[in-house]
Amino acid sequence: LNPAVKNETLPAMCCPPRPWTNGYDGGFLLERHRIVRYHEEQLRQMHAISRANIDVVYEGLNSLGSLPWKINRQVYDVVQECREKNLNIAGVVKQNIKYEPFPKRPKYDPNDEQSKNEYRQWLLQKTKIEREYQTQRSKRDDTTLKMACATEALEHDEIFFPYSLDFRGRTYPLPPHLNHLGNDLSRGLLCFGRGKPLGERGLFWIKVHLANQFGFDKASFEDRVAWVEERMDKVLDNAAEPIDQANPTDPKWWATADCPWQALATIFDLAEAMKSGDPESYVSFLTVHQDGSCNGLQHYAALGRDKNGGEKVNLVDADKPQDVYSSVARLVQKAVDEDSEKYNEEYAEEIKPIVEQILYGKKISKTDTNKIHAYLAHLLKDKITRKVVKQTTMTSVYGVTFIGARDQIMNRLEETNEKSFELRDRGEDYPMIIDDQLLVYCSNYLARLTLRAIGDTFKSAEEIMIWLKKCAATIASIEEPVSWLTPIGFPVIQPYKRTGKSASRSMNGAVTTFDLREPMPVSKQKQVTAFPPNFVHALDSTHMLLTAIECSQREIDFTAVHDSYWTHACDVDDMNFILRECFVQLHSQDVLFDLQRQFKNQYPIKANEFEDPPIIGDLDIELVRESTYFFN
């Protein structure tokens, strides 16, 4: 192996991996790995696996591992050209990264508020420059490692990824550096090892896929195809010359996509199909994706038979895909507008001293925080976009905390600020820039509104999450980890224990000690808060493995990135049918009542404390079969 590639975990294999037949035998031919990745309760979980019947899990993992891959040579060559010409395009950063010059350090006078504020601003700028430099270095080194893996893989006609599971049953390739679970560059560099003719519908799905890569994914499939056809001249031009030879530093159309390297791979494939003269016979190796619509909420809506929530996440058919993130953004915008109406010049004068306190880095009281909501709403009234609330909405079902939601929203607001700075520097109109010191307060304010909007939209999901937490609290109260069997029989054991960490002070400063004795008691708080997201992750893994098995039995090449399902363009319609059938099959069971029965049997001392699951709604789960945009 190339020394740049060799790692304690091996790269992709050049032959199919050893099939999993038990929890200790499968994957790499020479390296030994357990089927479940290491965690504190691994031995206990492996013992449970050895006694359980998880043939369905083995079959699903083996079907994923037997899928051949190869490197997309066209994309590989473009990445190499960017690196050789020292270009900064589509996340591939320049090779010779240099520090941006620091601003001149101001004088510091501890007795002068203005001087202290100027010094504080200088420190913020300096930290930002250092952070950006480290980020660029990290990106460069990551690209170097991925390209070393790709160069090694080019020597083989096919490569394979052996798989293992995390403790929830989610699947992950064992090779860590270059695989399809990686970033956009990793996915653009990889394609299927077996090609298939596009057939009657393949060209249609490649066009849909390209529109999705550019973020044009809220329209109907027909509108997405039309969007691509209107830009076919750009497709052909970018395929012929992906890097502008006359002006290589000027990114071309493909580099403006949300997922530029995957877009470029799709452009190459679409252009070749069009130039072939017979697209139906053109053999394509491209991976075409169908993604769930906020899949965690889809599972919650199905569990609670929540008709309103189900409509928002495309469990019910519609003329075009419903966008839950836009629905939440509209509710947040409405609340911001209502608060903004309270803002006027007289009010501005009243809160001016409070804002000045914030700008000088001073904390303010809770009363003053509530007073400035109208001012914050005034600052934010043109900044509430789908993107601002998307991550928080998506992670709400996975147990995101208020602090986590605040940080997610702050990152989006910082991006908006950066765009405003760019527009201002170009002399163009730009949205209002929010001062760095106010960003925390704006993010706190928006996080509360966003979480409230999500709760109002998905009441059933909130009730189920509360019920799951109550069950976990009951189990944790007897110092036991939460454990259960998924619908396909995979035993899950939550690994969270107390760290045994304690802090003390010595003459040399603060000292942190860790109690490494085993076994440590369970962390009751973590067992409770982590159970709802882990339960849903186990469900989405179950759905994916059932789909993988059915596709394999029908000789359809299939892989997935959790709730993003991939296949050949010619097989998208068949895969769509299968994944809907498997979802209906999964949720036609009494999943929550079955979980309650498991808990009563496993923890008989607490059997009477496990309440019945929440009352379900009137959603007909069979409607999923007819939902055009369930995965889209």
Secondary structure, DSSP 4 states (H G I P E B T S, - for coil): --TTT--SS---BSSPPEEEEETTEEESSSS---SB---TTHHHHHHHHHHS--HHHHHHHHHHHT--EEE-HHHHHHHHHHHHTT--BTTB--SS--PPPPPPPPP--TT-HHHHHHHHHHHHHHHHHHHHHHHHHHHHHHHHHHHHHHHHHTTSS-BB--EEE-TTS-EEES--SSSTTS-HHHHHHEEESS-EE-TTTHHHHHHHHHHHHTT--SS-HHHHHHHHHTTHHHHHHHHH-SS-SSSTTS--GGGGSSSHHHHHHHHHHHHHHHHTS-GGG-EE---EEEEBSSHHHHHHHHHTT-HHHHHHTTSS--SS---HHHHHHHHHHHHHHHHHTT--HHHHHHHHHHHHHHHTT----HHHHHHTHHHHHHHHTTT--HHHHHHHHHHHTTT--HHHHHHHHHHHHHHHHHHHHHHHHTT---PPPPPHHHHHHHHHHHHHHHHHHHHHH-HHHHHHHHHHHHHHHHHHTTT---EEE-TT--EEE---B---EEEEEETTEEEEEE---SPPPB-HHHHHHHHHHHHHHHHHHHHHHHHHHHHHHTT--EEEETTEEEE-GGGHHHHHHHHHHHHHHHHTS-HHHHHHHHHHHH-GGGGGG-PPPPPP----GGGGGG-TTSB-
